[in-house]
């Protein structure tokens, strides 16, 4: 997840090209309901996000 949409979109393209299933969230609060519904094997988090940084999100 990244607050810079262009970087997140680029990561999504690269990962999908390698056949990964990708869910991109542009705001940290988008990801919380998703994680409650879906198992995740890998999360790429931005540690400099506003409101809820990647470290705090990881601890939820």
ZIFENJO-V528311 format. One line per field, one symbol per residue. phi: phi as a letter, one per 30 degrees, with the letter a starting at -180 (. if undefined). A space follows every 50 residues. Layout:
# ZIFENJO-V528311
phi: ???
This chain:
# ZIFENJO-V528311
phi: .adcedddddeddddddciddbbcccbedddeddddcbdbcbbcccdcdd ibdedddddd
